[in-house]
Amino acid sequence: MGWLYTQGQTKKELIDHLTNMDYADGRTHECLAHSTRGNILWSVWKHEQKDGRIITVIHCDLLGSQRDYGWGYKGMCEEVHPYYYTCPLKYLDMAHDYINSEWREKVRAHHAQADRAKSVKVGDWVELSGSTIPQVTIVSTRPLIGVHMGRRYKIPRKMIGEILDRDAFDAAIIEKESDV
């Protein structure tokens, strides 16, 4: 599905439109919760089927504007595995139908990584993911700066991996040297 734009529509009007209850074909569609993360609208919907069954699903709407025209969206649901993982964790518990376990694991991993990045403090020795530099010692948290082999690097928070135990590493090195 492509993008749908409405001339003169504001972002707030678009979000209101996308989260209003809808009645179509004798079925009820109700938005139970919604939030935006940048220009992504996450929502949990309760759909009443024609046979009376009720299902809940997570929707992901990409929001965008065209200059001098208005705001629009591209709608997706969890089932199609949107390649966005900022969905609020509580939405995973609210929507139990059409589960995409691979996508849900990536959402959980995204939030776990974000929590790790928030907990980093000066003096921590951290692993970096997606970098040729394997690990750094954090010397500043705002901005996030790490040192590796005497050089300082500004570190994007999304690259923060595991916080390593330097004492255990040093003890293993000493033990290995004493064996030689």
C-alpha positions in Angstrom: 0.0 0.0 0.0 1.2 3.5 -0.8 1.0 6.8 1.0 -2.4 8.6 1.4 -2.2 12.5 1.7 -5.0 15.0 2.3 -4.6 18.6 1.1 -4.4 21.1 4.0 -4.4 18.4 6.7 -2.3 19.0 9.8 -0.4 16.3 11.7 -2.9 16.6 14.6 -5.9 16.3 12.3 -4.3 13.2 10.7 -3.7 11.5 14.1 -7.3 12.3 15.2 -8.6 10.8 11.9 -6.4 7.7 12.3 -7.4 7.0 15.9 -11.2 7.7 15.8 -13.6 4.8 16.2 -15.0 3.5 12.9 -18.1 1.5 11.9 -17.8 -0.3 8.6 -19.6 -3.2 7.1 -21.5 -3.8 10.3 -18.2 -4.1 12.3 -16.8 -1.9 15.0 -13.2 -0.7 15.0 -12.0 1.0 18.2 -8.6 2.5 19.0 -7.7 1.4 22.6 -4.4 3.3 22.8 -2.1 5.3 20.6 1.1 7.2 20.8 3.7 8.8 18.4 7.4 8.2 18.3 8.7 10.8 16.0 6.7 10.4 12.8 5.4 6.9 13.6 1.9 6.5 15.1 1.5 3.3 17.1 -2.0 2.2 18.0 -3.8 -0.8 19.4 -7.1 -1.6 17.8 -10.0 -3.8 18.8 -11.9 -5.1 15.8 -15.3 -6.7 16.1 -15.7 -9.3 13.3 -19.0 -10.0 11.5 -19.2 -13.4 13.4 -18.9 -11.6 16.7 -15.3 -12.4 17.4 -13.2 -9.6 18.8 -9.5 -9.3 17.9 -6.9 -6.8 18.9 -4.0 -5.8 16.7 -1.1 -3.3 16.6 -1.0 -0.7 13.9 2.0 1.2 12.7 1.3 4.3 10.6 4.2 6.2 9.1 3.4 9.9 9.1 4.8 12.4 6.6 4.1 15.8 5.0 4.4 17.1 1.5 5.5 20.7 1.3 2.6 23.1 0.5 0.1 20.2 0.5 -0.6 18.4 3.8 0.0 15.4 6.0 -0.4 11.8 5.0 0.3 8.3 6.1 1.3 4.8 5.2 -0.5 2.2 7.3 0.8 -1.2 8.3 0.0 -3.7 11.0 2.1 -6.0 13.1 1.3 -8.9 10.8 3.3 -7.5 7.9 6.4 -7.0 10.2 6.9 -3.2 9.9 10.7 -2.6 10.1 10.2 -0.1 13.0 10.6 -1.2 16.6 9.7 1.8 18.7 6.3 0.4 19.6 5.5 0.9 23.3 6.1 -2.4 25.1 2.7 -2.3 26.9 1.1 -2.5 23.5 2.5 -6.0 23.0 0.4 -7.2 26.1 -2.7 -5.3 24.9 -2.8 -6.9 21.4 -2.7 -10.7 21.6 -4.0 -11.5 18.1 -2.0 -11.7 14.8 1.2 -12.1 16.8 4.4 -11.8 14.8 6.9 -13.2 17.3 10.0 -12.2 15.2 8.8 -8.6 15.1 7.9 -8.6 18.8 11.3 -9.9 19.8 12.9 -7.0 17.8 10.7 -4.5 19.7 11.8 -6.0 23.0 15.5 -6.0 21.9 15.1 -2.3 20.8 13.8 -1.3 24.2 16.4 -3.4 26.1 19.2 -1.7 24.1 17.6 1.7 24.8 17.6 0.9 28.5 21.2 -0.1 28.4 22.2 3.1 26.6 20.4 5.1 29.3 22.1 3.3 32.1 25.7 3.9 30.9 27.8 6.0 33.2 31.3 7.4 33.2 33.9 4.7 33.8 31.8 1.9 32.2 33.5 -0.4 29.7 31.0 -1.1 27.0 30.9 -3.3 23.9 29.9 -1.5 20.7 27.7 -3.1 18.0 28.0 -2.2 14.4 31.5 -0.8 14.8 35.0 -1.7 14.0 35.9 -0.6 17.5 35.1 -3.5 19.8 34.7 -1.7 23.1 35.3 1.7 24.8 35.6 3.2 28.2 32.9 5.9 28.7 34.4 9.3 29.7 31.3 11.4 29.2 27.6 10.7 29.0 26.4 14.1 27.5 27.5 13.8 24.7 28.3 10.1 24.9 32.1 9.8 24.4 34.2 6.7 24.8 38.0 6.1 24.6 39.6 3.2 22.8 43.4 2.9 22.7 43.8 6.6 23.7 41.5 8.0 21.1 38.1 9.6 21.9 35.0 8.8 19.9 31.5 10.2 20.0 29.3 7.1 20.4 25.7 6.9 19.0 23.5 5.5 21.7 22.1 2.9 19.3 25.6 1.3 19.2 25.8 0.6 22.9 26.0 -3.1 23.5 26.7 -5.0 26.7 28.3 -3.3 29.7 31.4 -5.4 30.3 33.0 -6.3 33.6 36.5 -5.0 33.4 37.6 -6.5 36.7 36.7 -10.0 35.5 38.6 -9.3 32.3 41.7 -8.1 34.1 41.6 -11.1 36.4 41.4 -13.5 33.4 44.4 -11.8 31.8 46.5 -12.0 35.0 45.5 -15.7 35.4 46.5 -16.4 31.7 49.9 -14.6 32.1 50.6 -16.6 35.3 50.1 -19.9 33.5 52.8 -19.0 31.0 
